[in-house]
Amino acid sequence: MSRLASILAPLALVAVLLGGWELACRALEVPAYFLPPPSAICRALVEDWRTLLESAWNTLAMALMALLVASVIAQAVALAAALSQTLERAVRPLAVVLQVTPVVAIAPLVVIWAGLENPGRAIVALAAVVAFFPIFSGAVTGLRSADPDLERLFDLYGAGRLQRLSRLRLPSAVPYLLEGHKVAAGLAVIGAVVAEFVAGSGGAQGLAWRILEAGNRLQTAKMFAALVVLGLMGAVLHALLEAAERAALRWWRGL
């Protein structure tokens, strides 16, 4: 019963909110271009579902590509930093600066460097910048989380740096790496959407371009429809990554 209640409670709240939204729009006669009722958004979803799905796939593909690029670079830098404390002290401030720099501030430069005719490259690069820090931070924290007693045991047996890294620190870092990738995946989607807005080019036919296109035509219902698809895509991606994380942790702990 508790599981059923946990499922029905948010659905009931969403239904109440949507019903109130619909009634308020009709009672106050709100112009559709200002705030469309949920029924108009549903019609836009039904009418444009093929275009929205294609755009969602384009955005998701670029976000996943950016996540892969960020994962490879972040883990390589974290492994190198784990072998040298001097390198770690040199890299970490730069990683923090990269994380706190707004993507919209560096987007024009990246668009120019990638080439105006290749907006997809700029979007992947910007999304990878956003996704880099959670993976790097999780990897560094995980590599430091090894049991001190096991560290002393490895000292006792005279283990080298590579042996300590491969047999002790990397296994200890697995949960942190999984959590870092889960956070970075959501940020990669956000970074891809923001980069599409900044790129402002129809060459990348993602959800952000659909929002811009509908906004320029005052088709507010289509803007909301794109936002609904974007929210559903993010929720499904997060659920899949959580399931993958649980499965990976069960396999890892069973070794």
ABEGO torsion letter per residue (X at the ends): XAAAAAAAAAAAAAAAAAAAAAAAAAAAGBBAAABBBAAAAAAAAAAAAAAAAAAAAAAAAAAAAAAAAAAAAAAAAAAAAAABAAAAAAAAAAAAAAAABBAAAAAAAAAAAAEAABAAAAAAAAAAAAAAAAAAAAAAAAAAABBAAAAAAAAAAGBBAAAAAAAAAAAAAAAAAAAAAAAAAAAAAAAAAAAAAAAGBAABBBAAAAAAAAAAAGBAAAAAAAAAAAAAAAAAAAAAAAAAAAAAAAAAAAX
